[in-house]
Amino acid sequence: MDDATISPHYRRKLARMAGQIAEFFKAWPPEKATTAIADHINQFWSPRMRADLLALVAAGGDDLHPLVVQAAARVRKPAT
């Protein structure tokens, strides 16, 4: 799914959920925080959610927590 097909409500929900994860880890050193955020997303988010999050990041990630944007490089891309 690309960014254009993600509804505004779903976009806000993904951003909020990812932001909650980032807020939990924000006190950690940045390198450890981004790894922990990506690990959490890889373990607990569905392939569709991961793909949609990566589409949001690719579109600029304006409404995403900065740590989520940094962690995105470690989020597994689902098989297409």
PyMOL Python script that loads the backbone (N, CA, C, O; Angstrom):
from pymol import cmd

cmd.read_pdbstr("""\
ATOM      1  N   MET A   1       0.857  -1.177   0.000  1.00  0.00           N
ATOM      2  CA  MET A   1       0.000   0.000   0.000  1.00  0.00           C
ATOM      3  C   MET A   1       0.896   1.230   0.000  1.00  0.00           C
ATOM      4  O   MET A   1       1.890   1.279   0.725  1.00  0.00           O
ATOM      5  N   ASP A   2       0.554   2.201  -0.795  1.00  0.00           N
ATOM      6  CA  ASP A   2       1.342   3.423  -0.777  1.00  0.00           C
ATOM      7  C   ASP A   2       0.636   4.476   0.073  1.00  0.00           C
ATOM      8  O   ASP A   2      -0.515   4.302   0.472  1.00  0.00           O
ATOM      9  N   ASP A   3       1.334   5.552   0.336  1.00  0.00           N
ATOM     10  CA  ASP A   3       0.824   6.595   1.230  1.00  0.00           C
ATOM     11  C   ASP A   3      -0.505   7.171   0.757  1.00  0.00           C
ATOM     12  O   ASP A   3      -1.335   7.549   1.584  1.00  0.00           O
ATOM     13  N   ALA A   4      -0.725   7.245  -0.545  1.00  0.00           N
ATOM     14  CA  ALA A   4      -1.942   7.855  -1.085  1.00  0.00           C
ATOM     15  C   ALA A   4      -3.188   7.033  -0.786  1.00  0.00           C
ATOM     16  O   ALA A   4      -4.295   7.573  -0.789  1.00  0.00           O
ATOM     17  N   THR A   5      -3.029   5.745  -0.530  1.00  0.00           N
ATOM     18  CA  THR A   5      -4.189   4.890  -0.285  1.00  0.00           C
ATOM     19  C   THR A   5      -4.470   4.691   1.203  1.00  0.00           C
ATOM     20  O   THR A   5      -5.400   3.966   1.556  1.00  0.00           O
ATOM     21  N   ILE A   6      -3.701   5.307   2.066  1.00  0.00           N
ATOM     22  CA  ILE A   6      -3.903   5.178   3.502  1.00  0.00           C
ATOM     23  C   ILE A   6      -4.869   6.272   3.956  1.00  0.00           C
ATOM     24  O   ILE A   6      -4.640   7.456   3.710  1.00  0.00           O
ATOM     25  N   SER A   7      -5.944   5.865   4.615  1.00  0.00           N
ATOM     26  CA  SER A   7      -6.930   6.851   5.063  1.00  0.00           C
ATOM     27  C   SER A   7      -6.331   7.754   6.139  1.00  0.00           C
ATOM     28  O   SER A   7      -5.429   7.342   6.869  1.00  0.00           O
ATOM     29  N   PRO A   8      -6.825   8.966   6.234  1.00  0.00           N
ATOM     30  CA  PRO A   8      -6.312   9.890   7.259  1.00  0.00           C
ATOM     31  C   PRO A   8      -6.475   9.335   8.679  1.00  0.00           C
ATOM     32  O   PRO A   8      -5.595   9.505   9.523  1.00  0.00           O
ATOM     33  N   HIS A   9      -7.601   8.673   8.931  1.00  0.00           N
ATOM     34  CA  HIS A   9      -7.824   8.097  10.268  1.00  0.00           C
ATOM     35  C   HIS A   9      -6.781   7.019  10.573  1.00  0.00           C
ATOM     36  O   HIS A   9      -6.193   7.003  11.655  1.00  0.00           O
ATOM     37  N   TYR A  10      -6.556   6.116   9.608  1.00  0.00           N
ATOM     38  CA  TYR A  10      -5.581   5.033   9.801  1.00  0.00           C
ATOM     39  C   TYR A  10      -4.170   5.597   9.926  1.00  0.00           C
ATOM     40  O   TYR A  10      -3.367   5.095  10.713  1.00  0.00           O
ATOM     41  N   ARG A  11      -3.864   6.639   9.153  1.00  0.00           N
ATOM     42  CA  ARG A  11      -2.557   7.289   9.230  1.00  0.00           C
ATOM     43  C   ARG A  11      -2.316   7.832  10.642  1.00  0.00           C
ATOM     44  O   ARG A  11      -1.246   7.638  11.218  1.00  0.00           O
ATOM     45  N   ARG A  12      -3.328   8.516  11.190  1.00  0.00           N
ATOM     46  CA  ARG A  12      -3.203   9.055  12.559  1.00  0.00           C
ATOM     47  C   ARG A  12      -3.042   7.933  13.578  1.00  0.00           C
ATOM     48  O   ARG A  12      -2.265   8.053  14.526  1.00  0.00           O
ATOM     49  N   LYS A  13      -3.777   6.848  13.379  1.00  0.00           N
ATOM     50  CA  LYS A  13      -3.695   5.721  14.303  1.00  0.00           C
ATOM     51  C   LYS A  13      -2.292   5.100  14.287  1.00  0.00           C
ATOM     52  O   LYS A  13      -1.713   4.843  15.343  1.00  0.00           O
ATOM     53  N   LEU A  14      -1.749   4.861  13.086  1.00  0.00           N
ATOM     54  CA  LEU A  14      -0.389   4.315  12.997  1.00  0.00           C
ATOM     55  C   LEU A  14       0.628   5.256  13.628  1.00  0.00           C
ATOM     56  O   LEU A  14       1.506   4.824  14.374  1.00  0.00           O
ATOM     57  N   ALA A  15       0.503   6.546  13.325  1.00  0.00           N
ATOM     58  CA  ALA A  15       1.429   7.532  13.882  1.00  0.00           C
ATOM     59  C   ALA A  15       1.334   7.565  15.401  1.00  0.00           C
ATOM     60  O   ALA A  15       2.351   7.655  16.089  1.00  0.00           O
ATOM     61  N   ARG A  16       0.110   7.493  15.925  1.00  0.00           N
ATOM     62  CA  ARG A  16      -0.082   7.521  17.379  1.00  0.00           C
ATOM     63  C   ARG A  16       0.516   6.272  18.022  1.00  0.00           C
ATOM     64  O   ARG A  16       1.221   6.367  19.026  1.00  0.00           O
ATOM     65  N   MET A  17       0.237   5.105  17.446  1.00  0.00           N
ATOM     66  CA  MET A  17       0.756   3.859  18.015  1.00  0.00           C
ATOM     67  C   MET A  17       2.287   3.822  17.974  1.00  0.00           C
ATOM     68  O   MET A  17       2.929   3.451  18.956  1.00  0.00           O
ATOM     69  N   ALA A  18       2.859   4.204  16.847  1.00  0.00           N
ATOM     70  CA  ALA A  18       4.315   4.226  16.737  1.00  0.00           C
ATOM     71  C   ALA A  18       4.901   5.265  17.690  1.00  0.00           C
ATOM     72  O   ALA A  18       5.955   5.042  18.285  1.00  0.00           O
ATOM     73  N   GLY A  19       4.221   6.393  17.834  1.00  0.00           N
ATOM     74  CA  GLY A  19       4.669   7.437  18.757  1.00  0.00           C
ATOM     75  C   GLY A  19       4.656   6.982  20.199  1.00  0.00           C
ATOM     76  O   GLY A  19       5.530   7.364  20.978  1.00  0.00           O
ATOM     77  N   GLN A  20       3.668   6.164  20.570  1.00  0.00           N
ATOM     78  CA  GLN A  20       3.619   5.638  21.931  1.00  0.00           C
ATOM     79  C   GLN A  20       4.822   4.739  22.207  1.00  0.00           C
ATOM     80  O   GLN A  20       5.397   4.774  23.295  1.00  0.00           O
ATOM     81  N   ILE A  21       5.194   3.942  21.220  1.00  0.00           N
ATOM     82  CA  ILE A  21       6.382   3.090  21.369  1.00  0.00           C
ATOM     83  C   ILE A  21       7.621   3.967  21.512  1.00  0.00           C
ATOM     84  O   ILE A  21       8.463   3.721  22.376  1.00  0.00           O
ATOM     85  N   ALA A  22       7.732   4.982  20.674  1.00  0.00           N
ATOM     86  CA  ALA A  22       8.888   5.884  20.724  1.00  0.00           C
ATOM     87  C   ALA A  22       8.959   6.618  22.057  1.00  0.00           C
ATOM     88  O   ALA A  22      10.045   6.783  22.615  1.00  0.00           O
ATOM     89  N   GLU A  23       7.825   7.057  22.570  1.00  0.00           N
ATOM     90  CA  GLU A  23       7.807   7.757  23.856  1.00  0.00           C
ATOM     91  C   GLU A  23       8.315   6.854  24.982  1.00  0.00           C
ATOM     92  O   GLU A  23       9.002   7.319  25.891  1.00  0.00           O
ATOM     93  N   PHE A  24       7.979   5.575  24.920  1.00  0.00           N
ATOM     94  CA  PHE A  24       8.444   4.639  25.940  1.00  0.00           C
ATOM     95  C   PHE A  24       9.971   4.545  25.942  1.00  0.00           C
ATOM     96  O   PHE A  24      10.590   4.476  27.004  1.00  0.00           O
ATOM     97  N   PHE A  25      10.573   4.542  24.757  1.00  0.00           N
ATOM     98  CA  PHE A  25      12.022   4.330  24.642  1.00  0.00           C
ATOM     99  C   PHE A  25      12.826   5.619  24.519  1.00  0.00           C
ATOM    100  O   PHE A  25      14.049   5.549  24.402  1.00  0.00           O
ATOM    101  N   LYS A  26      12.201   6.782  24.540  1.00  0.00           N
ATOM    102  CA  LYS A  26      12.926   8.029  24.256  1.00  0.00           C
ATOM    103  C   LYS A  26      14.009   8.369  25.276  1.00  0.00           C
ATOM    104  O   LYS A  26      14.925   9.126  24.955  1.00  0.00           O
ATOM    105  N   ALA A  27      13.936   7.839  26.487  1.00  0.00           N
ATOM    106  CA  ALA A  27      14.964   8.117  27.492  1.00  0.00           C
ATOM    107  C   ALA A  27      16.224   7.277  27.271  1.00  0.00           C
ATOM    108  O   ALA A  27      17.265   7.551  27.869  1.00  0.00           O
ATOM    109  N   TRP A  28      16.135   6.283  26.437  1.00  0.00           N
ATOM    110  CA  TRP A  28      17.279   5.428  26.134  1.00  0.00           C
ATOM    111  C   TRP A  28      18.235   6.173  25.198  1.00  0.00           C
ATOM    112  O   TRP A  28      17.831   7.130  24.537  1.00  0.00           O
ATOM    113  N   PRO A  29      19.489   5.744  25.137  1.00  0.00           N
ATOM    114  CA  PRO A  29      20.395   6.315  24.134  1.00  0.00           C
ATOM    115  C   PRO A  29      19.782   6.110  22.745  1.00  0.00           C
ATOM    116  O   PRO A  29      19.181   5.066  22.494  1.00  0.00           O
ATOM    117  N   PRO A  30      19.919   7.073  21.849  1.00  0.00           N
ATOM    118  CA  PRO A  30      19.226   7.008  20.549  1.00  0.00           C
ATOM    119  C   PRO A  30      19.425   5.703  19.778  1.00  0.00           C
ATOM    120  O   PRO A  30      18.463   5.170  19.224  1.00  0.00           O
ATOM    121  N   GLU A  31      20.628   5.187  19.731  1.00  0.00           N
ATOM    122  CA  GLU A  31      20.888   3.951  18.989  1.00  0.00           C
ATOM    123  C   GLU A  31      20.108   2.774  19.582  1.00  0.00           C
ATOM    124  O   GLU A  31      19.526   1.976  18.848  1.00  0.00           O
ATOM    125  N   LYS A  32      20.100   2.674  20.898  1.00  0.00           N
ATOM    126  CA  LYS A  32      19.355   1.588  21.541  1.00  0.00           C
ATOM    127  C   LYS A  32      17.852   1.795  21.391  1.00  0.00           C
ATOM    128  O   LYS A  32      17.102   0.836  21.210  1.00  0.00           O
ATOM    129  N   ALA A  33      17.418   3.049  21.466  1.00  0.00           N
ATOM    130  CA  ALA A  33      15.989   3.345  21.331  1.00  0.00           C
ATOM    131  C   ALA A  33      15.482   2.962  19.946  1.00  0.00           C
ATOM    132  O   ALA A  33      14.436   2.325  19.823  1.00  0.00           O
ATOM    133  N   THR A  34      16.214   3.346  18.906  1.00  0.00           N
ATOM    134  CA  THR A  34      15.742   3.033  17.551  1.00  0.00           C
ATOM    135  C   THR A  34      15.725   1.528  17.305  1.00  0.00           C
ATOM    136  O   THR A  34      14.827   1.015  16.636  1.00  0.00           O
ATOM    137  N   THR A  35      16.712   0.824  17.841  1.00  0.00           N
ATOM    138  CA  THR A  35      16.725  -0.637  17.710  1.00  0.00           C
ATOM    139  C   THR A  35      15.539  -1.250  18.435  1.00  0.00           C
ATOM    140  O   THR A  35      14.879  -2.143  17.904  1.00  0.00           O
ATOM    141  N   ALA A  36      15.262  -0.775  19.650  1.00  0.00           N
ATOM    142  CA  ALA A  36      14.145  -1.318  20.430  1.00  0.00           C
ATOM    143  C   ALA A  36      12.797  -1.021  19.774  1.00  0.00           C
ATOM    144  O   ALA A  36      11.903  -1.867  19.773  1.00  0.00           O
ATOM    145  N   ILE A  37      12.656   0.170  19.221  1.00  0.00           N
ATOM    146  CA  ILE A  37      11.412   0.529  18.526  1.00  0.00           C
ATOM    147  C   ILE A  37      11.202  -0.386  17.327  1.00  0.00           C
ATOM    148  O   ILE A  37      10.117  -0.939  17.148  1.00  0.00           O
ATOM    149  N   ALA A  38      12.230  -0.547  16.511  1.00  0.00           N
ATOM    150  CA  ALA A  38      12.118  -1.418  15.337  1.00  0.00           C
ATOM    151  C   ALA A  38      11.843  -2.861  15.750  1.00  0.00           C
ATOM    152  O   ALA A  38      11.025  -3.538  15.126  1.00  0.00           O
ATOM    153  N   ASP A  39      12.514  -3.335  16.790  1.00  0.00           N
ATOM    154  CA  ASP A  39      12.281  -4.705  17.264  1.00  0.00           C
ATOM    155  C   ASP A  39      10.832  -4.890  17.688  1.00  0.00           C
ATOM    156  O   ASP A  39      10.210  -5.899  17.358  1.00  0.00           O
ATOM    157  N   HIS A  40      10.295  -3.921  18.414  1.00  0.00           N
ATOM    158  CA  HIS A  40       8.899  -4.017  18.857  1.00  0.00           C
ATOM    159  C   HIS A  40       7.954  -4.056  17.658  1.00  0.00           C
ATOM    160  O   HIS A  40       7.046  -4.885  17.603  1.00  0.00           O
ATOM    161  N   ILE A  41       8.169  -3.170  16.713  1.00  0.00           N
ATOM    162  CA  ILE A  41       7.310  -3.129  15.521  1.00  0.00           C
ATOM    163  C   ILE A  41       7.443  -4.425  14.728  1.00  0.00           C
ATOM    164  O   ILE A  41       6.440  -4.963  14.259  1.00  0.00           O
ATOM    165  N   ASN A  42       8.643  -4.927  14.573  1.00  0.00           N
ATOM    166  CA  ASN A  42       8.852  -6.178  13.837  1.00  0.00           C
ATOM    167  C   ASN A  42       8.175  -7.366  14.519  1.00  0.00           C
ATOM    168  O   ASN A  42       7.662  -8.257  13.842  1.00  0.00           O
ATOM    169  N   GLN A  43       8.169  -7.386  15.845  1.00  0.00           N
ATOM    170  CA  GLN A  43       7.597  -8.512  16.585  1.00  0.00           C
ATOM    171  C   GLN A  43       6.079  -8.462  16.678  1.00  0.00           C
ATOM    172  O   GLN A  43       5.422  -9.502  16.620  1.00  0.00           O
ATOM    173  N   PHE A  44       5.517  -7.274  16.819  1.00  0.00           N
ATOM    174  CA  PHE A  44       4.109  -7.187  17.184  1.00  0.00           C
ATOM    175  C   PHE A  44       3.188  -6.579  16.130  1.00  0.00           C
ATOM    176  O   PHE A  44       1.968  -6.674  16.265  1.00  0.00           O
ATOM    177  N   TRP A  45       3.730  -5.963  15.095  1.00  0.00           N
ATOM    178  CA  TRP A  45       2.889  -5.353  14.058  1.00  0.00           C
ATOM    179  C   TRP A  45       2.739  -6.325  12.892  1.00  0.00           C
ATOM    180  O   TRP A  45       3.674  -7.046  12.542  1.00  0.00           O
ATOM    181  N   SER A  46       1.572  -6.332  12.311  1.00  0.00           N
ATOM    182  CA  SER A  46       1.313  -7.195  11.157  1.00  0.00           C
ATOM    183  C   SER A  46       2.127  -6.708   9.958  1.00  0.00           C
ATOM    184  O   SER A  46       2.576  -5.562   9.929  1.00  0.00           O
ATOM    185  N   PRO A  47       2.314  -7.591   8.966  1.00  0.00           N
ATOM    186  CA  PRO A  47       3.021  -7.156   7.762  1.00  0.00           C
ATOM    187  C   PRO A  47       2.367  -5.929   7.113  1.00  0.00           C
ATOM    188  O   PRO A  47       3.069  -5.034   6.643  1.00  0.00           O
ATOM    189  N   ARG A  48       1.047  -5.883   7.084  1.00  0.00           N
ATOM    190  CA  ARG A  48       0.368  -4.727   6.480  1.00  0.00           C
ATOM    191  C   ARG A  48       0.686  -3.451   7.260  1.00  0.00           C
ATOM    192  O   ARG A  48       0.961  -2.414   6.657  1.00  0.00           O
ATOM    193  N   MET A  49       0.652  -3.516   8.580  1.00  0.00           N
ATOM    194  CA  MET A  49       0.946  -2.332   9.387  1.00  0.00           C
ATOM    195  C   MET A  49       2.371  -1.853   9.148  1.00  0.00           C
ATOM    196  O   MET A  49       2.620  -0.653   9.031  1.00  0.00           O
ATOM    197  N   ARG A  50       3.312  -2.805   9.078  1.00  0.00           N
ATOM    198  CA  ARG A  50       4.709  -2.429   8.822  1.00  0.00           C
ATOM    199  C   ARG A  50       4.850  -1.777   7.454  1.00  0.00           C
ATOM    200  O   ARG A  50       5.537  -0.766   7.311  1.00  0.00           O
ATOM    201  N   ALA A  51       4.197  -2.359   6.442  1.00  0.00           N
ATOM    202  CA  ALA A  51       4.262  -1.792   5.094  1.00  0.00           C
ATOM    203  C   ALA A  51       3.664  -0.387   5.073  1.00  0.00           C
ATOM    204  O   ALA A  51       4.211   0.511   4.434  1.00  0.00           O
ATOM    205  N   ASP A  52       2.552  -0.197   5.763  1.00  0.00           N
ATOM    206  CA  ASP A  52       1.910   1.120   5.785  1.00  0.00           C
ATOM    207  C   ASP A  52       2.769   2.138   6.533  1.00  0.00           C
ATOM    208  O   ASP A  52       2.857   3.295   6.122  1.00  0.00           O
ATOM    209  N   LEU A  53       3.396   1.719   7.619  1.00  0.00           N
ATOM    210  CA  LEU A  53       4.292   2.617   8.346  1.00  0.00           C
ATOM    211  C   LEU A  53       5.464   3.027   7.455  1.00  0.00           C
ATOM    212  O   LEU A  53       5.834   4.201   7.410  1.00  0.00           O
ATOM    213  N   LEU A  54       6.038   2.071   6.756  1.00  0.00           N
ATOM    214  CA  LEU A  54       7.158   2.377   5.871  1.00  0.00           C
ATOM    215  C   LEU A  54       6.727   3.307   4.738  1.00  0.00           C
ATOM    216  O   LEU A  54       7.513   4.141   4.288  1.00  0.00           O
ATOM    217  N   ALA A  55       5.485   3.169   4.275  1.00  0.00           N
ATOM    218  CA  ALA A  55       4.966   4.088   3.246  1.00  0.00           C
ATOM    219  C   ALA A  55       4.848   5.499   3.806  1.00  0.00           C
ATOM    220  O   ALA A  55       5.139   6.471   3.109  1.00  0.00           O
ATOM    221  N   LEU A  56       4.422   5.616   5.067  1.00  0.00           N
ATOM    222  CA  LEU A  56       4.333   6.939   5.690  1.00  0.00           C
ATOM    223  C   LEU A  56       5.718   7.571   5.826  1.00  0.00           C
ATOM    224  O   LEU A  56       5.890   8.767   5.587  1.00  0.00           O
ATOM    225  N   VAL A  57       6.688   6.768   6.206  1.00  0.00           N
ATOM    226  CA  VAL A  57       8.059   7.279   6.333  1.00  0.00           C
ATOM    227  C   VAL A  57       8.581   7.707   4.966  1.00  0.00           C
ATOM    228  O   VAL A  57       9.197   8.765   4.837  1.00  0.00           O
ATOM    229  N   ALA A  58       8.338   6.893   3.953  1.00  0.00           N
ATOM    230  CA  ALA A  58       8.805   7.217   2.599  1.00  0.00           C
ATOM    231  C   ALA A  58       8.161   8.494   2.068  1.00  0.00           C
ATOM    232  O   ALA A  58       8.745   9.197   1.244  1.00  0.00           O
ATOM    233  N   ALA A  59       6.955   8.788   2.546  1.00  0.00           N
ATOM    234  CA  ALA A  59       6.248  10.003   2.108  1.00  0.00           C
ATOM    235  C   ALA A  59       6.690  11.235   2.886  1.00  0.00           C
ATOM    236  O   ALA A  59       6.150  12.323   2.688  1.00  0.00           O
ATOM    237  N   GLY A  60       7.655  11.071   3.755  1.00  0.00           N
ATOM    238  CA  GLY A  60       8.178  12.213   4.496  1.00  0.00           C
ATOM    239  C   GLY A  60       8.082  12.065   5.997  1.00  0.00           C
ATOM    240  O   GLY A  60       8.840  12.700   6.730  1.00  0.00           O
ATOM    241  N   GLY A  61       7.162  11.238   6.470  1.00  0.00           N
ATOM    242  CA  GLY A  61       7.036  10.979   7.900  1.00  0.00           C
ATOM    243  C   GLY A  61       6.747  12.202   8.734  1.00  0.00           C
ATOM    244  O   GLY A  61       7.129  12.262   9.903  1.00  0.00           O
ATOM    245  N   ASP A  62       6.072  13.187   8.147  1.00  0.00           N
ATOM    246  CA  ASP A  62       5.844  14.451   8.841  1.00  0.00           C
ATOM    247  C   ASP A  62       5.123  14.305  10.180  1.00  0.00           C
ATOM    248  O   ASP A  62       5.417  15.043  11.121  1.00  0.00           O
ATOM    249  N   ASP A  63       4.188  13.369  10.276  1.00  0.00           N
ATOM    250  CA  ASP A  63       3.421  13.243  11.503  1.00  0.00           C
ATOM    251  C   ASP A  63       3.947  12.132  12.408  1.00  0.00           C
ATOM    252  O   ASP A  63       3.263  11.713  13.343  1.00  0.00           O
ATOM    253  N   LEU A  64       5.166  11.653  12.130  1.00  0.00           N
ATOM    254  CA  LEU A  64       5.757  10.582  12.928  1.00  0.00           C
ATOM    255  C   LEU A  64       6.805  11.129  13.900  1.00  0.00           C
ATOM    256  O   LEU A  64       7.488  12.113  13.615  1.00  0.00           O
ATOM    257  N   HIS A  65       6.911  10.479  15.031  1.00  0.00           N
ATOM    258  CA  HIS A  65       7.941  10.802  16.023  1.00  0.00           C
ATOM    259  C   HIS A  65       9.315  10.620  15.355  1.00  0.00           C
ATOM    260  O   HIS A  65       9.510   9.647  14.628  1.00  0.00           O
ATOM    261  N   PRO A  66      10.256  11.520  15.582  1.00  0.00           N
ATOM    262  CA  PRO A  66      11.578  11.409  14.942  1.00  0.00           C
ATOM    263  C   PRO A  66      12.277  10.069  15.195  1.00  0.00           C
ATOM    264  O   PRO A  66      12.979   9.570  14.315  1.00  0.00           O
ATOM    265  N   LEU A  67      12.096   9.483  16.376  1.00  0.00           N
ATOM    266  CA  LEU A  67      12.711   8.181  16.643  1.00  0.00           C
ATOM    267  C   LEU A  67      12.094   7.077  15.787  1.00  0.00           C
ATOM    268  O   LEU A  67      12.780   6.124  15.417  1.00  0.00           O
ATOM    269  N   VAL A  68      10.823   7.198  15.476  1.00  0.00           N
ATOM    270  CA  VAL A  68      10.175   6.221  14.602  1.00  0.00           C
ATOM    271  C   VAL A  68      10.760   6.319  13.197  1.00  0.00           C
ATOM    272  O   VAL A  68      11.023   5.302  12.555  1.00  0.00           O
ATOM    273  N   VAL A  69      10.959   7.529  12.729  1.00  0.00           N
ATOM    274  CA  VAL A  69      11.544   7.722  11.401  1.00  0.00           C
ATOM    275  C   VAL A  69      12.942   7.103  11.359  1.00  0.00           C
ATOM    276  O   VAL A  69      13.301   6.448  10.381  1.00  0.00           O
ATOM    277  N   GLN A  70      13.722   7.306  12.403  1.00  0.00           N
ATOM    278  CA  GLN A  70      15.063   6.723  12.457  1.00  0.00           C
ATOM    279  C   GLN A  70      15.003   5.204  12.532  1.00  0.00           C
ATOM    280  O   GLN A  70      15.818   4.518  11.914  1.00  0.00           O
ATOM    281  N   ALA A  71      14.044   4.675  13.284  1.00  0.00           N
ATOM    282  CA  ALA A  71      13.916   3.223  13.458  1.00  0.00           C
ATOM    283  C   ALA A  71      13.433   2.530  12.194  1.00  0.00           C
ATOM    284  O   ALA A  71      13.649   1.330  12.028  1.00  0.00           O
ATOM    285  N   ALA A  72      12.794   3.257  11.317  1.00  0.00           N
ATOM    286  CA  ALA A  72      12.192   2.662  10.116  1.00  0.00           C
ATOM    287  C   ALA A  72      13.224   1.895   9.268  1.00  0.00           C
ATOM    288  O   ALA A  72      12.879   0.921   8.599  1.00  0.00           O
ATOM    289  N   ALA A  73      14.451   2.326   9.301  1.00  0.00           N
ATOM    290  CA  ALA A  73      15.493   1.632   8.527  1.00  0.00           C
ATOM    291  C   ALA A  73      15.690   0.188   8.999  1.00  0.00           C
ATOM    292  O   ALA A  73      16.214  -0.647   8.262  1.00  0.00           O
ATOM    293  N   ARG A  74      15.267  -0.095  10.231  1.00  0.00           N
ATOM    294  CA  ARG A  74      15.420  -1.438  10.799  1.00  0.00           C
ATOM    295  C   ARG A  74      14.109  -2.228  10.797  1.00  0.00           C
ATOM    296  O   ARG A  74      14.084  -3.390  11.204  1.00  0.00           O
ATOM    297  N   VAL A  75      13.044  -1.613  10.349  1.00  0.00           N
ATOM    298  CA  VAL A  75      11.768  -2.317  10.285  1.00  0.00           C
ATOM    299  C   VAL A  75      11.785  -3.233   9.062  1.00  0.00           C
ATOM    300  O   VAL A  75      12.113  -2.807   7.955  1.00  0.00           O
ATOM    301  N   ARG A  76      11.423  -4.506   9.286  1.00  0.00           N
ATOM    302  CA  ARG A  76      11.423  -5.470   8.183  1.00  0.00           C
ATOM    303  C   ARG A  76      10.341  -5.132   7.166  1.00  0.00           C
ATOM    304  O   ARG A  76       9.184  -4.906   7.520  1.00  0.00           O
ATOM    305  N   LYS A  77      10.736  -5.102   5.907  1.00  0.00           N
ATOM    306  CA  LYS A  77       9.774  -4.909   4.829  1.00  0.00           C
ATOM    307  C   LYS A  77       9.067  -6.242   4.586  1.00  0.00           C
ATOM    308  O   LYS A  77       9.719  -7.271   4.407  1.00  0.00           O
ATOM    309  N   PRO A  78       7.739  -6.221   4.579  1.00  0.00           N
ATOM    310  CA  PRO A  78       7.002  -7.466   4.323  1.00  0.00           C
ATOM    311  C   PRO A  78       7.224  -7.953   2.892  1.00  0.00           C
ATOM    312  O   PRO A  78       7.494  -7.165   1.985  1.00  0.00           O
ATOM    313  N   ALA A  79       7.107  -9.254   2.712  1.00  0.00           N
ATOM    314  CA  ALA A  79       7.205  -9.828   1.367  1.00  0.00           C
ATOM    315  C   ALA A  79       6.016  -9.334   0.544  1.00  0.00           C
ATOM    316  O   ALA A  79       4.899  -9.237   1.051  1.00  0.00           O
ATOM    317  N   THR A  80       6.260  -9.032  -0.696  1.00  0.00           N
ATOM    318  CA  THR A  80       5.158  -8.548  -1.554  1.00  0.00           C
ATOM    319  C   THR A  80       4.668  -9.623  -2.476  1.00  0.00           C
ATOM    320  O   THR A  80       3.750  -9.390  -3.263  1.00  0.00           O
TER     321      THR A  80
END
""", "prot")
cmd.dss("prot")
cmd.show_as("cartoon", "prot")
cmd.util.cbc("prot")
cmd.orient("prot")
